[in-house]
Amino acid sequence: MKAAVVVCSDSIYNGENEDTSGKIIVQKLQELELGNIDYLVVPDEVKEIQQALSHL
């Protein structure tokens, strides 16, 4: 099974803040032994989000 965690945040994308919730979700998915987990941080812009999702 494949999973993806997509964090949509301008401040995290720009390095102004650190993502904690997305990393916790990835950790929980790893505990469930999901082998293929994508983790992406994208700006909070519709086109950027759509583009990121289309590549998953």
N, C-alpha and C positions, 0 to 999 in steps of 0.2 A: 504494500500500500504506500502511496505517496502522499505527503502532506506539505503544506506551505503556510508560513507565517509571514504576512505582509503588514509591516508597520507603516502607517501613513501619517507622517509628521514632518513639518518643515524644520522644526527646531532640532529634531534628532537627525534628520538628513543632513543638516548644516553643521552638525557637531556641537551645537549649543547645549543640548541635553543628552542624557544617556537613556537608552531604552532599557527598561526593566521588565515590563509586562510581556513583551514579545519574547525576551530571552527565557522567562519563566515558562511560557507556553512551549517553546522549543524543548526545554528540559523535561517538561511533563510528557511531551510526545516521545522523547527519547526513552523515558522510563517505560512507555508502552511498547518499546522495541520496534518502533516504526523506522525502517531503514533509510528512507530517502526523504529528508526534510529540507525544504528550501526556506531560507530566511532572507527577506528583503526589507530594506528601509527605503521608502520613496517619499518625495515631497507630497504634500497634501493638495495635489492638483489633479483634476479629473483625467486629463490626457496622460499624465505620468503614471497614474494608477492603472489606467486601461492598458497602457503599453507594457507595464510590468506583468500584469495578469495574463496578457496575451502570449507572453514568453514562458509561462509555466507549463 
